[in-house]
C-alpha cells in the first residue's frame, strides 16, 4: 500500500483526561440557543432547557481539531419528572460550580 502522509510517526499527545467528579455549571442557554425570530407556544410541562444546570464533570477530551469538551452528567426537569443525561459539552458552555455568575454592568454609570 502506498504511503499517503500523516504525522510521520511523531509522538501523539493524550486527548482524554479523567478528572474524577467535579461540580460544574452547564449553560444550556449557550448550548442550545434560541432560534432567531422564534414565535412558539409556551408549554409549562416541557423540558426546562433555558437555564443553567448543576452537573458532574468526569473527563476532559480534545476534538480532532483541538477544541475542549467535558463529559458531563446533569438532570433536566420537565414538570413532574427528571431525566439524567450524560454527553460531551463544549468547554465554553461549562464553568466551575464554585464560581459566581458574571455580573452584568448597568448602562449609564
N, C-alpha and C positions, 0 to 999 in steps of 0.2 A: 504494500500500500504506500502511495506517495505521501510524504510529509507535507502538511498544509499550513504549518506555522503553529503559533501558540506562545506559551510562556518560556520556551527554550529551557525548560527544566528548572526554572528559578524556584526557590523555596516559596511556599504559599503561607500567608498569614492566616491565623484562625479566623473563622467567621461566626462561630457560635460561642456565646459566653453565658453559662448559667450563673445566676445571681442569688439563688436561694428563694426567699419570699420577701419581697419589698412592697410596701404600700405605695400606690401611685394614684393620681387623679387622671381619669380618661376624659378628655373633652370631646364628647360626641357631637357637639355643635360644629367643631372644626372637622371632625372625621366624616360626618355626613352633613354637608352644608345644605342650607335651604335652597330649593330650586328658585332661580330668578323669576319674578313676576308670578309667584305661586298664589293661586286663589282657591285653596282647598277648603274642605269642610272640617270642622273640629270634631274629633272623636275622643271623648273623655276616657274611654276604656282602652285606648290604643297604647302602643309602646311609648314609653317616656324617653324619647331619643334626644330631645332638645335640652340637654343638661350635662353636667359633669358628674361622673360616677367614680366611686372609690373602687379600685381594683387591686389585684395582686400581680406584680411583675415577677416572672420566674426566669427569664432569659432575655439577652440581647442578641441580635444577629444582624449581619450585614447583607444587603441585597447584592446581586451580581454587579451592580453599578456603584456600590459603596454607601447607600443610604442605610440608616439605622432603623431597626424595627424591634419593638418589645413584645414578647409573648405575654399576654395579659389575660387574666380571668376576671370577670366582673358580672354583676347581676343587673338585668334590665327588668323593670317592673311594668306591668300592664294590668290596671285595675286590681283584681284580687289574685293575681298570680305573678310569679317571678321566674325568669329564665336566666340560668348561668351560661355565659358564653366565654369561650377561650379562642383568641385569634391573635395574629400578628398585627400590631398597631404601629403606624409610623411614629418615630420618636418625637416629632413636632406636636403630636396630639397628647403627649404624656408629660406629667411633671410630678416630682416627689410629693407625697401626700402631706408632708410636714411643712410645706411652703405656703405662705399666704397668697391668696389670689392677687393678681396685679391690680393696683389702684388706678382707677380712671381719673384723669385730670379734668377739672372743670374748666370750661372755656370762659374767657373774660377775666381771669385772675392773674 
